[in-house]
Amino acid sequence: MISDIGPEHYAQILKINEEFVDWLSPLDEDRLNWLLERADYARQIDNAQAILMGYSHDVNYPDHKNLNWLSQHLDNFYYIDRIIIDGAAQGKGYGRILYEDIEIYARNLGYEYLACEVNTKPENPGSHAFHLKLGFDVLGDQDYPNHNASLRYYAKTL
């Protein structure tokens, strides 16, 4: 059911990213390729109806505000950068399946934590509930006025 993201999935990924761009950063094919070059976890379900990309805490991505914030609060973590579930595929359990997979992946590589962030501005209540249900703990909140966003950071001990 889960497989690696390939070029055949790019159009669908760009479509669903645009669908949820208020909670994600904008994405075009060049930026998607750039992200995938850094992501050592880049998997999808059902022809990219759901995707998840992640990185080690020490990935070469020095200007990433979320990695920088998390690095000040955690050591040895694996970062979930982007998870997107197509609106038509929500409720099928794809998010849980991908999170279980990345948790096994990160644990097998020896990471102590799985970490991510969820928007509080604009608010994303479904994602907050999802992370809490999966056993993530709140690390803290951060405002980013230059990005017109506020985030809540989460971590789960592996």
VMD Tcl script that builds the backbone (N, CA, C; Angstrom):
set m [mol new atoms 474]
animate dup $m
set s [atomselect $m all]
$s set {name element resname resid chain x y z} {
  {N N MET 1 A 0.818 -1.197 0.000}
  {CA C MET 1 A 0.000 0.000 0.000}
  {C C MET 1 A 0.863 1.261 0.000}
  {N N ILE 2 A 1.955 1.256 0.765}
  {CA C ILE 2 A 2.852 2.413 0.818}
  {C C ILE 2 A 4.001 2.183 -0.155}
  {N N SER 3 A 4.341 3.234 -0.910}
  {CA C SER 3 A 5.510 3.139 -1.784}
  {C C SER 3 A 6.176 4.508 -1.877}
  {N N ASP 4 A 7.364 4.515 -2.443}
  {CA C ASP 4 A 8.118 5.755 -2.584}
  {C C ASP 4 A 7.419 6.718 -3.541}
  {N N ILE 5 A 7.624 7.997 -3.309}
  {CA C ILE 5 A 7.130 9.036 -4.216}
  {C C ILE 5 A 8.012 9.037 -5.450}
  {N N GLY 6 A 7.384 9.051 -6.608}
  {CA C GLY 6 A 8.097 9.131 -7.874}
  {C C GLY 6 A 7.556 10.260 -8.730}
  {N N PRO 7 A 8.224 10.552 -9.844}
  {CA C PRO 7 A 7.773 11.636 -10.727}
  {C C PRO 7 A 6.328 11.481 -11.199}
  {N N GLU 8 A 5.864 10.253 -11.285}
  {CA C GLU 8 A 4.483 10.022 -11.712}
  {C C GLU 8 A 3.463 10.547 -10.689}
  {N N HIS 9 A 3.911 10.886 -9.495}
  {CA C HIS 9 A 3.030 11.390 -8.449}
  {C C HIS 9 A 3.038 12.913 -8.333}
  {N N TYR 10 A 3.938 13.566 -9.027}
  {CA C TYR 10 A 4.130 15.009 -8.828}
  {C C TYR 10 A 2.864 15.832 -9.088}
  {N N ALA 11 A 2.152 15.563 -10.159}
  {CA C ALA 11 A 0.960 16.360 -10.483}
  {C C ALA 11 A -0.074 16.258 -9.361}
  {N N GLN 12 A -0.272 15.062 -8.847}
  {CA C GLN 12 A -1.225 14.872 -7.753}
  {C C GLN 12 A -0.741 15.568 -6.479}
  {N N ILE 13 A 0.542 15.491 -6.181}
  {CA C ILE 13 A 1.079 16.148 -4.990}
  {C C ILE 13 A 0.886 17.660 -5.086}
  {N N LEU 14 A 1.181 18.224 -6.245}
  {CA C LEU 14 A 1.004 19.668 -6.422}
  {C C LEU 14 A -0.469 20.054 -6.280}
  {N N LYS 15 A -1.363 19.212 -6.780}
  {CA C LYS 15 A -2.803 19.467 -6.677}
  {C C LYS 15 A -3.250 19.477 -5.219}
  {N N ILE 16 A -2.867 18.455 -4.459}
  {CA C ILE 16 A -3.340 18.404 -3.071}
  {C C ILE 16 A -2.630 19.431 -2.190}
  {N N ASN 17 A -1.386 19.764 -2.520}
  {CA C ASN 17 A -0.722 20.832 -1.773}
  {C C ASN 17 A -1.486 22.142 -1.954}
  {N N GLU 18 A -1.905 22.417 -3.171}
  {CA C GLU 18 A -2.664 23.649 -3.442}
  {C C GLU 18 A -4.000 23.626 -2.700}
  {N N GLU 19 A -4.616 22.446 -2.604}
  {CA C GLU 19 A -5.896 22.315 -1.904}
  {C C GLU 19 A -5.777 22.742 -0.438}
  {N N PHE 20 A -4.606 22.495 0.156}
  {CA C PHE 20 A -4.404 22.787 1.575}
  {C C PHE 20 A -3.280 23.799 1.795}
  {N N VAL 21 A -3.059 24.680 0.829}
  {CA C VAL 21 A -1.931 25.614 0.881}
  {C C VAL 21 A -1.997 26.550 2.089}
  {N N ASP 22 A -3.187 26.790 2.639}
  {CA C ASP 22 A -3.298 27.650 3.823}
  {C C ASP 22 A -2.535 27.075 5.009}
  {N N TRP 23 A -2.380 25.753 5.064}
  {CA C TRP 23 A -1.663 25.106 6.156}
  {C C TRP 23 A -0.281 24.627 5.741}
  {N N LEU 24 A 0.047 24.794 4.488}
  {CA C LEU 24 A 1.336 24.355 3.943}
  {C C LEU 24 A 2.003 25.541 3.273}
  {N N SER 25 A 3.231 25.369 2.870}
  {CA C SER 25 A 3.859 26.405 2.054}
  {C C SER 25 A 3.561 26.111 0.587}
  {N N PRO 26 A 3.533 27.160 -0.244}
  {CA C PRO 26 A 3.296 26.945 -1.673}
  {C C PRO 26 A 4.341 26.002 -2.259}
  {N N LEU 27 A 3.944 25.304 -3.316}
  {CA C LEU 27 A 4.810 24.287 -3.893}
  {C C LEU 27 A 4.636 24.268 -5.405}
  {N N ASP 28 A 5.780 24.294 -6.102}
  {CA C ASP 28 A 5.773 24.042 -7.541}
  {C C ASP 28 A 6.705 22.859 -7.790}
  {N N GLU 29 A 6.835 22.433 -9.024}
  {CA C GLU 29 A 7.622 21.229 -9.296}
  {C C GLU 29 A 9.091 21.392 -8.927}
  {N N ASP 30 A 9.673 22.557 -9.155}
  {CA C ASP 30 A 11.072 22.779 -8.774}
  {C C ASP 30 A 11.250 22.666 -7.260}
  {N N ARG 31 A 10.350 23.284 -6.508}
  {CA C ARG 31 A 10.434 23.219 -5.041}
  {C C ARG 31 A 10.182 21.794 -4.549}
  {N N LEU 32 A 9.258 21.092 -5.175}
  {CA C LEU 32 A 9.004 19.699 -4.813}
  {C C LEU 32 A 10.254 18.859 -5.028}
  {N N ASN 33 A 10.926 19.014 -6.158}
  {CA C ASN 33 A 12.173 18.286 -6.401}
  {C C ASN 33 A 13.227 18.633 -5.360}
  {N N TRP 34 A 13.324 19.902 -5.009}
  {CA C TRP 34 A 14.293 20.351 -4.008}
  {C C TRP 34 A 14.017 19.682 -2.664}
  {N N LEU 35 A 12.743 19.647 -2.254}
  {CA C LEU 35 A 12.375 19.001 -0.996}
  {C C LEU 35 A 12.667 17.504 -1.031}
  {N N LEU 36 A 12.338 16.870 -2.146}
  {CA C LEU 36 A 12.547 15.426 -2.254}
  {C C LEU 36 A 14.026 15.054 -2.255}
  {N N GLU 37 A 14.878 15.953 -2.726}
  {CA C GLU 37 A 16.321 15.697 -2.665}
  {C C GLU 37 A 16.804 15.631 -1.221}
  {N N ARG 38 A 16.144 16.322 -0.313}
  {CA C ARG 38 A 16.539 16.358 1.087}
  {C C ARG 38 A 15.829 15.300 1.927}
  {N N ALA 39 A 14.654 14.919 1.511}
  {CA C ALA 39 A 13.845 13.974 2.288}
  {C C ALA 39 A 14.362 12.558 2.097}
  {N N ASP 40 A 14.731 11.921 3.196}
  {CA C ASP 40 A 15.086 10.519 3.065}
  {C C ASP 40 A 13.876 9.628 3.323}
  {N N TYR 41 A 12.787 10.216 3.792}
  {CA C TYR 41 A 11.501 9.533 3.857}
  {C C TYR 41 A 10.562 10.324 2.956}
  {N N ALA 42 A 10.098 9.704 1.875}
  {CA C ALA 42 A 9.174 10.347 0.928}
  {C C ALA 42 A 8.292 9.247 0.359}
  {N N ARG 43 A 7.136 9.067 1.003}
  {CA C ARG 43 A 6.282 7.941 0.635}
  {C C ARG 43 A 4.860 8.399 0.375}
  {N N GLN 44 A 4.153 7.549 -0.345}
  {CA C GLN 44 A 2.796 7.873 -0.753}
  {C C GLN 44 A 1.922 6.626 -0.678}
  {N N ILE 45 A 0.613 6.857 -0.701}
  {CA C ILE 45 A -0.387 5.800 -0.732}
  {C C ILE 45 A -1.353 6.093 -1.872}
  {N N ASP 46 A -1.715 5.046 -2.607}
  {CA C ASP 46 A -2.805 5.101 -3.600}
  {C C ASP 46 A -2.618 6.234 -4.611}
  {N N ASN 47 A -1.510 6.164 -5.334}
  {CA C ASN 47 A -1.208 7.168 -6.362}
  {C C ASN 47 A -1.222 8.589 -5.810}
  {N N ALA 48 A -0.575 8.745 -4.669}
  {CA C ALA 48 A -0.383 10.042 -4.008}
  {C C ALA 48 A -1.695 10.666 -3.530}
  {N N GLN 49 A -2.627 9.813 -3.128}
  {CA C GLN 49 A -3.803 10.338 -2.429}
  {C C GLN 49 A -3.404 10.820 -1.039}
  {N N ALA 50 A -2.287 10.282 -0.566}
  {CA C ALA 50 A -1.709 10.703 0.720}
  {C C ALA 50 A -0.195 10.633 0.575}
  {N N ILE 51 A 0.489 11.663 1.062}
  {CA C ILE 51 A 1.955 11.672 0.998}
  {C C ILE 51 A 2.521 12.159 2.333}
  {N N LEU 52 A 3.738 11.714 2.604}
  {CA C LEU 52 A 4.452 12.186 3.788}
  {C C LEU 52 A 5.930 12.270 3.438}
  {N N MET 53 A 6.540 13.410 3.793}
  {CA C MET 53 A 7.973 13.617 3.600}
  {C C MET 53 A 8.597 13.978 4.942}
  {N N GLY 54 A 9.792 13.439 5.195}
  {CA C GLY 54 A 10.471 13.725 6.445}
  {C C GLY 54 A 11.971 13.741 6.297}
  {N N TYR 55 A 12.629 14.334 7.313}
  {CA C TYR 55 A 14.078 14.509 7.317}
  {C C TYR 55 A 14.637 14.244 8.703}
  {N N SER 56 A 15.910 13.943 8.720}
  {CA C SER 56 A 16.654 13.917 9.964}
  {C C SER 56 A 16.821 15.350 10.473}
  {N N HIS 57 A 16.987 15.503 11.765}
  {CA C HIS 57 A 17.176 16.839 12.363}
  {C C HIS 57 A 18.415 17.545 11.816}
  {N N ASP 58 A 19.370 16.798 11.286}
  {CA C ASP 58 A 20.608 17.416 10.814}
  {C C ASP 58 A 20.690 17.519 9.284}
  {N N VAL 59 A 19.548 17.473 8.627}
  {CA C VAL 59 A 19.510 17.624 7.169}
  {C C VAL 59 A 20.094 18.995 6.783}
  {N N ASN 60 A 20.662 19.076 5.597}
  {CA C ASN 60 A 21.208 20.345 5.098}
  {C C ASN 60 A 20.061 21.238 4.617}
  {N N TYR 61 A 19.485 21.977 5.560}
  {CA C TYR 61 A 18.339 22.839 5.289}
  {C C TYR 61 A 18.392 23.971 6.313}
  {N N PRO 62 A 19.462 24.796 6.261}
  {CA C PRO 62 A 19.757 25.748 7.344}
  {C C PRO 62 A 18.709 26.828 7.574}
  {N N ASP 63 A 17.912 27.182 6.589}
  {CA C ASP 63 A 16.952 28.275 6.775}
  {C C ASP 63 A 15.547 27.778 7.110}
  {N N HIS 64 A 15.404 26.530 7.485}
  {CA C HIS 64 A 14.094 25.966 7.807}
  {C C HIS 64 A 13.699 26.371 9.225}
  {N N LYS 65 A 12.736 27.271 9.348}
  {CA C LYS 65 A 12.372 27.827 10.656}
  {C C LYS 65 A 11.894 26.749 11.619}
  {N N ASN 66 A 11.196 25.746 11.129}
  {CA C ASN 66 A 10.683 24.708 12.025}
  {C C ASN 66 A 11.795 23.784 12.516}
  {N N LEU 67 A 12.684 23.391 11.638}
  {CA C LEU 67 A 13.831 22.585 12.072}
  {C C LEU 67 A 14.685 23.355 13.074}
  {N N ASN 68 A 14.869 24.639 12.825}
  {CA C ASN 68 A 15.658 25.461 13.741}
  {C C ASN 68 A 14.994 25.547 15.115}
  {N N TRP 69 A 13.676 25.768 15.144}
  {CA C TRP 69 A 12.966 25.839 16.417}
  {C C TRP 69 A 13.072 24.506 17.152}
  {N N LEU 70 A 12.786 23.423 16.457}
  {CA C LEU 70 A 12.826 22.095 17.077}
  {C C LEU 70 A 14.230 21.740 17.574}
  {N N SER 71 A 15.252 22.159 16.831}
  {CA C SER 71 A 16.630 21.854 17.230}
  {C C SER 71 A 17.017 22.540 18.540}
  {N N GLN 72 A 16.337 23.617 18.872}
  {CA C GLN 72 A 16.585 24.293 20.147}
  {C C GLN 72 A 15.891 23.603 21.320}
  {N N HIS 73 A 14.992 22.659 21.004}
  {CA C HIS 73 A 14.198 22.011 22.053}
  {C C HIS 73 A 14.385 20.497 22.135}
  {N N LEU 74 A 14.948 19.902 21.099}
  {CA C LEU 74 A 15.122 18.447 21.053}
  {C C LEU 74 A 16.479 18.092 20.478}
  {N N ASP 75 A 16.977 16.942 20.871}
  {CA C ASP 75 A 18.145 16.338 20.235}
  {C C ASP 75 A 17.674 15.065 19.539}
  {N N ASN 76 A 18.382 14.663 18.520}
  {CA C ASN 76 A 18.176 13.370 17.885}
  {C C ASN 76 A 16.716 13.103 17.522}
  {N N PHE 77 A 16.157 13.981 16.688}
  {CA C PHE 77 A 14.763 13.816 16.284}
  {C C PHE 77 A 14.652 13.635 14.772}
  {N N TYR 78 A 13.535 13.058 14.379}
  {CA C TYR 78 A 13.197 12.917 12.964}
  {C C TYR 78 A 11.997 13.811 12.722}
  {N N TYR 79 A 12.076 14.600 11.662}
  {CA C TYR 79 A 11.108 15.663 11.422}
  {C C TYR 79 A 10.131 15.304 10.308}
  {N N ILE 80 A 8.858 15.391 10.616}
  {CA C ILE 80 A 7.805 15.252 9.611}
  {C C ILE 80 A 7.586 16.633 9.013}
  {N N ASP 81 A 7.978 16.791 7.769}
  {CA C ASP 81 A 7.890 18.106 7.132}
  {C C ASP 81 A 6.536 18.353 6.481}
  {N N ARG 82 A 6.032 17.367 5.787}
  {CA C ARG 82 A 4.822 17.613 5.008}
  {C C ARG 82 A 4.026 16.323 4.925}
  {N N ILE 83 A 2.796 16.389 5.406}
  {CA C ILE 83 A 1.842 15.306 5.192}
  {C C ILE 83 A 0.617 15.946 4.567}
  {N N ILE 84 A 0.143 15.336 3.498}
  {CA C ILE 84 A -1.039 15.853 2.813}
  {C C ILE 84 A -1.920 14.666 2.433}
  {N N ILE 85 A -3.196 14.774 2.755}
  {CA C ILE 85 A -4.180 13.769 2.382}
  {C C ILE 85 A -5.193 14.468 1.474}
  {N N ASP 86 A -5.382 13.939 0.276}
  {CA C ASP 86 A -6.378 14.489 -0.639}
  {C C ASP 86 A -7.724 14.559 0.084}
  {N N GLY 87 A -8.459 15.640 -0.130}
  {CA C GLY 87 A -9.760 15.795 0.511}
  {C C GLY 87 A -10.676 14.601 0.267}
  {N N ALA 88 A -10.626 14.035 -0.932}
  {CA C ALA 88 A -11.466 12.885 -1.274}
  {C C ALA 88 A -11.025 11.611 -0.570}
  {N N ALA 89 A -9.798 11.583 -0.050}
  {CA C ALA 89 A -9.269 10.378 0.608}
  {C C ALA 89 A -9.265 10.498 2.127}
  {N N GLN 90 A -9.701 11.623 2.651}
  {CA C GLN 90 A -9.682 11.785 4.104}
  {C C GLN 90 A -10.698 10.839 4.742}
  {N N GLY 91 A -10.341 10.356 5.915}
  {CA C GLY 91 A -11.198 9.418 6.622}
  {C C GLY 91 A -10.910 7.961 6.299}
  {N N LYS 92 A -9.943 7.700 5.421}
  {CA C LYS 92 A -9.597 6.324 5.051}
  {C C LYS 92 A -8.469 5.746 5.903}
  {N N GLY 93 A -7.945 6.535 6.824}
  {CA C GLY 93 A -6.875 6.055 7.693}
  {C C GLY 93 A -5.483 6.194 7.107}
  {N N TYR 94 A -5.350 6.900 5.987}
  {CA C TYR 94 A -4.048 7.032 5.332}
  {C C TYR 94 A -3.040 7.786 6.192}
  {N N GLY 95 A -3.503 8.817 6.906}
  {CA C GLY 95 A -2.589 9.568 7.768}
  {C C GLY 95 A -2.010 8.674 8.851}
  {N N ARG 96 A -2.846 7.899 9.489}
  {CA C ARG 96 A -2.386 6.983 10.539}
  {C C ARG 96 A -1.413 5.951 9.968}
  {N N ILE 97 A -1.715 5.421 8.800}
  {CA C ILE 97 A -0.833 4.421 8.171}
  {C C ILE 97 A 0.548 5.025 7.906}
  {N N LEU 98 A 0.582 6.225 7.352}
  {CA C LEU 98 A 1.867 6.872 7.074}
  {C C LEU 98 A 2.614 7.203 8.363}
  {N N TYR 99 A 1.913 7.651 9.384}
  {CA C TYR 99 A 2.569 7.966 10.652}
  {C C TYR 99 A 3.126 6.709 11.306}
  {N N GLU 100 A 2.402 5.613 11.252}
  {CA C GLU 100 A 2.930 4.357 11.793}
  {C C GLU 100 A 4.189 3.940 11.040}
  {N N ASP 101 A 4.182 4.123 9.730}
  {CA C ASP 101 A 5.330 3.752 8.908}
  {C C ASP 101 A 6.550 4.626 9.211}
  {N N ILE 102 A 6.350 5.939 9.292}
  {CA C ILE 102 A 7.495 6.813 9.553}
  {C C ILE 102 A 8.003 6.628 10.981}
  {N N GLU 103 A 7.126 6.280 11.898}
  {CA C GLU 103 A 7.567 6.019 13.267}
  {C C GLU 103 A 8.498 4.801 13.305}
  {N N ILE 104 A 8.135 3.746 12.616}
  {CA C ILE 104 A 8.989 2.555 12.532}
  {C C ILE 104 A 10.309 2.913 11.853}
  {N N TYR 105 A 10.227 3.665 10.771}
  {CA C TYR 105 A 11.413 4.094 10.027}
  {C C TYR 105 A 12.381 4.857 10.936}
  {N N ALA 106 A 11.859 5.862 11.635}
  {CA C ALA 106 A 12.704 6.708 12.492}
  {C C ALA 106 A 13.263 5.915 13.678}
  {N N ARG 107 A 12.446 5.083 14.272}
  {CA C ARG 107 A 12.902 4.279 15.403}
  {C C ARG 107 A 14.024 3.335 14.967}
  {N N ASN 108 A 13.867 2.700 13.802}
  {CA C ASN 108 A 14.890 1.782 13.298}
  {C C ASN 108 A 16.209 2.474 13.001}
  {N N LEU 109 A 16.157 3.774 12.715}
  {CA C LEU 109 A 17.381 4.544 12.480}
  {C C LEU 109 A 17.983 5.094 13.775}
  {N N GLY 110 A 17.322 4.864 14.895}
  {CA C GLY 110 A 17.873 5.264 16.187}
  {C C GLY 110 A 17.485 6.645 16.673}
  {N N TYR 111 A 16.490 7.262 16.061}
  {CA C TYR 111 A 16.046 8.575 16.537}
  {C C TYR 111 A 15.244 8.424 17.821}
  {N N GLU 112 A 15.345 9.422 18.688}
  {CA C GLU 112 A 14.640 9.393 19.967}
  {C C GLU 112 A 13.234 9.976 19.885}
  {N N TYR 113 A 13.036 10.895 18.934}
  {CA C TYR 113 A 11.761 11.592 18.829}
  {C C TYR 113 A 11.313 11.691 17.375}
  {N N LEU 114 A 10.011 11.756 17.228}
  {CA C LEU 114 A 9.382 12.129 15.974}
  {C C LEU 114 A 8.769 13.496 16.228}
  {N N ALA 115 A 9.042 14.481 15.386}
  {CA C ALA 115 A 8.611 15.855 15.656}
  {C C ALA 115 A 7.932 16.467 14.432}
  {N N CYS 116 A 7.060 17.424 14.696}
  {CA C CYS 116 A 6.335 18.106 13.620}
  {C C CYS 116 A 5.756 19.402 14.165}
  {N N GLU 117 A 5.045 20.108 13.313}
  {CA C GLU 117 A 4.335 21.304 13.727}
  {C C GLU 117 A 2.960 21.306 13.077}
  {N N VAL 118 A 2.042 22.030 13.718}
  {CA C VAL 118 A 0.676 22.172 13.210}
  {C C VAL 118 A 0.293 23.635 13.355}
  {N N ASN 119 A -0.376 24.166 12.365}
  {CA C ASN 119 A -0.790 25.564 12.399}
  {C C ASN 119 A -1.785 25.837 13.515}
  {N N THR 120 A -1.576 26.965 14.189}
  {CA C THR 120 A -2.585 27.532 15.070}
  {C C THR 120 A -3.155 28.803 14.446}
  {N N LYS 121 A -2.454 29.340 13.458}
  {CA C LYS 121 A -2.942 30.454 12.634}
  {C C LYS 121 A -2.428 30.238 11.227}
  {N N PRO 122 A -3.272 29.885 10.272}
  {CA C PRO 122 A -4.683 29.558 10.482}
  {C C PRO 122 A -4.828 28.246 11.250}
  {N N GLU 123 A -5.851 28.187 12.057}
  {CA C GLU 123 A -6.083 27.047 12.950}
  {C C GLU 123 A -6.358 25.767 12.157}
  {N N ASN 124 A -5.811 24.665 12.658}
  {CA C ASN 124 A -6.002 23.353 12.046}
  {C C ASN 124 A -6.408 22.358 13.144}
  {N N PRO 125 A -7.634 22.463 13.659}
  {CA C PRO 125 A -8.041 21.659 14.809}
  {C C PRO 125 A -8.003 20.156 14.564}
  {N N GLY 126 A -8.326 19.723 13.363}
  {CA C GLY 126 A -8.292 18.293 13.069}
  {C C GLY 126 A -6.898 17.716 13.198}
  {N N SER 127 A -5.892 18.465 12.765}
  {CA C SER 127 A -4.517 17.988 12.855}
  {C C SER 127 A -4.031 17.966 14.306}
  {N N HIS 128 A -4.431 18.956 15.091}
  {CA C HIS 128 A -4.056 18.942 16.511}
  {C C HIS 128 A -4.626 17.689 17.188}
  {N N ALA 129 A -5.901 17.410 16.953}
  {CA C ALA 129 A -6.538 16.239 17.561}
  {C C ALA 129 A -5.864 14.950 17.093}
  {N N PHE 130 A -5.529 14.875 15.817}
  {CA C PHE 130 A -4.856 13.705 15.251}
  {C C PHE 130 A -3.534 13.438 15.969}
  {N N HIS 131 A -2.718 14.463 16.128}
  {CA C HIS 131 A -1.410 14.288 16.761}
  {C C HIS 131 A -1.526 13.911 18.237}
  {N N LEU 132 A -2.433 14.531 18.940}
  {CA C LEU 132 A -2.634 14.184 20.346}
  {C C LEU 132 A -3.116 12.739 20.489}
  {N N LYS 133 A -4.008 12.327 19.610}
  {CA C LYS 133 A -4.522 10.944 19.636}
  {C C LYS 133 A -3.398 9.936 19.381}
  {N N LEU 134 A -2.415 10.315 18.572}
  {CA C LEU 134 A -1.304 9.412 18.265}
  {C C LEU 134 A -0.192 9.456 19.313}
  {N N GLY 135 A -0.378 10.226 20.376}
  {CA C GLY 135 A 0.591 10.229 21.470}
  {C C GLY 135 A 1.652 11.299 21.388}
  {N N PHE 136 A 1.458 12.304 20.549}
  {CA C PHE 136 A 2.396 13.427 20.493}
  {C C PHE 136 A 2.128 14.364 21.667}
  {N N ASP 137 A 3.194 14.964 22.180}
  {CA C ASP 137 A 3.102 15.955 23.243}
  {C C ASP 137 A 3.411 17.335 22.672}
  {N N VAL 138 A 2.765 18.352 23.230}
  {CA C VAL 138 A 3.013 19.734 22.817}
  {C C VAL 138 A 4.356 20.181 23.389}
  {N N LEU 139 A 5.200 20.729 22.506}
  {CA C LEU 139 A 6.486 21.288 22.935}
  {C C LEU 139 A 6.395 22.792 23.171}
  {N N GLY 140 A 5.593 23.472 22.366}
  {CA C GLY 140 A 5.475 24.917 22.501}
  {C C GLY 140 A 4.854 25.534 21.268}
  {N N ASP 141 A 4.589 26.823 21.371}
  {CA C ASP 141 A 3.978 27.591 20.289}
  {C C ASP 141 A 4.935 28.681 19.846}
  {N N GLN 142 A 4.815 29.057 18.579}
  {CA C GLN 142 A 5.666 30.114 18.039}
  {C C GLN 142 A 4.886 30.898 16.995}
  {N N ASP 143 A 4.984 32.216 17.087}
  {CA C ASP 143 A 4.379 33.096 16.077}
  {C C ASP 143 A 5.434 33.459 15.041}
  {N N TYR 144 A 5.010 33.529 13.791}
  {CA C TYR 144 A 5.865 33.966 12.689}
  {C C TYR 144 A 5.128 35.069 11.932}
  {N N PRO 145 A 5.167 36.303 12.461}
  {CA C PRO 145 A 4.412 37.396 11.844}
  {C C PRO 145 A 4.787 37.645 10.381}
  {N N ASN 146 A 6.052 37.449 10.024}
  {CA C ASN 146 A 6.463 37.671 8.634}
  {C C ASN 146 A 5.830 36.673 7.676}
  {N N HIS 147 A 5.373 35.539 8.206}
  {CA C HIS 147 A 4.724 34.511 7.391}
  {C C HIS 147 A 3.216 34.470 7.626}
  {N N ASN 148 A 2.720 35.392 8.470}
  {CA C ASN 148 A 1.305 35.436 8.829}
  {C C ASN 148 A 0.837 34.061 9.325}
  {N N ALA 149 A 1.653 33.455 10.186}
  {CA C ALA 149 A 1.351 32.121 10.697}
  {C C ALA 149 A 1.781 32.000 12.147}
  {N N SER 150 A 1.121 31.100 12.843}
  {CA C SER 150 A 1.523 30.680 14.181}
  {C C SER 150 A 1.461 29.157 14.193}
  {N N LEU 151 A 2.404 28.554 14.916}
  {CA C LEU 151 A 2.530 27.103 14.901}
  {C C LEU 151 A 2.606 26.540 16.305}
  {N N ARG 152 A 2.153 25.318 16.448}
  {CA C ARG 152 A 2.351 24.541 17.665}
  {C C ARG 152 A 3.253 23.371 17.296}
  {N N TYR 153 A 4.291 23.191 18.084}
  {CA C TYR 153 A 5.259 22.116 17.830}
  {C C TYR 153 A 4.930 20.909 18.713}
  {N N TYR 154 A 5.081 19.738 18.114}
  {CA C TYR 154 A 4.775 18.469 18.776}
  {C C TYR 154 A 5.957 17.524 18.666}
  {N N ALA 155 A 6.068 16.623 19.651}
  {CA C ALA 155 A 7.062 15.544 19.580}
  {C C ALA 155 A 6.491 14.298 20.235}
  {N N LYS 156 A 6.946 13.172 19.734}
  {CA C LYS 156 A 6.561 11.877 20.295}
  {C C LYS 156 A 7.838 11.103 20.576}
  {N N THR 157 A 7.962 10.586 21.775}
  {CA C THR 157 A 9.117 9.768 22.120}
  {C C THR 157 A 8.994 8.423 21.424}
  {N N LEU 158 A 10.082 8.009 20.782}
  {CA C LEU 158 A 10.062 6.730 20.048}
  {C C LEU 158 A 10.564 5.587 20.905}
}
mol reanalyze $m
mol bondsrecalc $m
mol representation Tube
mol addrep $m
